[in-house]
Amino acid sequence: MAEPSELRARAATAGDVAAIAAIYNQGIADRVATFETEPRSPANIVEWFTGRHLVVVAETERTGPVAFAASFPYSDRACYSGIGEFSVYVRRDYHGRGAGRAVLAALIDAAAAGGLHKLTSRVFPENIASRALLKGLGFAEIGIHRRHGKLDGLWRDCVIVEGLLERSSAEDQR
């Protein structure tokens, strides 16, 4: 069992796409973290390395990547530039071992260094572990999208989370 100190987070490279696809496919199969239902191939993941996305992995020396976090532009509209929509996935055998925290903390750092203002995501209400991780890293639950999408024929709710990465002087004065 890896200790959290053995985990190392770093920017993902195209050489990580097979591991990222495998981790993502576990999340798709488990049906607790995404509305996606079709497995992803490495060819699908390599498209993330176009310069518009932030992708980080957490790895151990022995295992290679065990988790990834990715941020995509929230919208193409100019008023939303600086906002990233993110996802975090952890290999099943690394759940509860600090990999999610390591990779999300690295994504937050990369997003702030890249000039993003905010990260946002949606989480299934029953995904208690993810919600605790997000709260622990400073994300706020700001609402619920009711019956936001269908998964396996059922409408599912999503908890909306956001984390501000910087504060403007006007916000500091409130």
Secondary structure as the mmCIF struct_conf table of DSSP 4:
data_model
#
loop_
_struct_conf.conf_type_id
_struct_conf.id
_struct_conf.beg_label_comp_id
_struct_conf.beg_label_asym_id
_struct_conf.beg_label_seq_id
_struct_conf.end_label_comp_id
_struct_conf.end_label_asym_id
_struct_conf.end_label_seq_id
HELX_RH_3T_P HELX_RH_3T_P1 PRO A 4 GLU A 6
STRN STRN1 ARG A 8 ALA A 11
HELX_RH_3T_P HELX_RH_3T_P2 ALA A 14 ASP A 16
HELX_RH_AL_P HELX_RH_AL_P1 VAL A 17 ASP A 30
TURN_TY1_P TURN_TY1_P1 ARG A 31 ARG A 31
BEND BEND1 VAL A 32 ALA A 33
BEND BEND2 PHE A 35 PHE A 35
BEND BEND3 GLU A 38 GLU A 38
HELX_RH_AL_P HELX_RH_AL_P2 PRO A 42 VAL A 46
TURN_TY1_P TURN_TY1_P2 GLU A 47 TRP A 48
BEND BEND4 THR A 50 ARG A 52
STRN STRN2 LEU A 54 THR A 60
TURN_TY1_P TURN_TY1_P3 GLU A 61 THR A 63
STRN STRN3 GLY A 64 PRO A 73
BEND BEND5 TYR A 74 TYR A 74
BEND BEND6 ASP A 76 ARG A 77
HELX_RH_3T_P HELX_RH_3T_P3 ALA A 78 TYR A 80
TURN_TY1_P TURN_TY1_P4 SER A 81 GLY A 82
STRN STRN4 ILE A 83 VAL A 90
HELX_RH_3T_P HELX_RH_3T_P4 ARG A 92 TYR A 94
TURN_TY1_P TURN_TY1_P5 HIS A 95 GLY A 98
HELX_RH_AL_P HELX_RH_AL_P3 ALA A 99 ALA A 113
TURN_TY1_P TURN_TY1_P6 GLY A 114 GLY A 115
STRN STRN5 LYS A 118 VAL A 123
TURN_TY1_P TURN_TY1_P7 PRO A 125 GLU A 126
HELX_RH_AL_P HELX_RH_AL_P4 ILE A 128 GLY A 136
TURN_TY1_P TURN_TY1_P8 LEU A 137 GLY A 138
STRN STRN6 ALA A 140 LEU A 151
TURN_TY1_P TURN_TY1_P9 ASP A 152 GLY A 153
STRN STRN7 LEU A 154 LEU A 164
BEND BEND7 LEU A 165 LEU A 165
HELX_RH_AL_P HELX_RH_AL_P5 SER A 169 ASP A 172
TURN_TY1_P TURN_TY1_P10 GLN A 173 GLN A 173
#
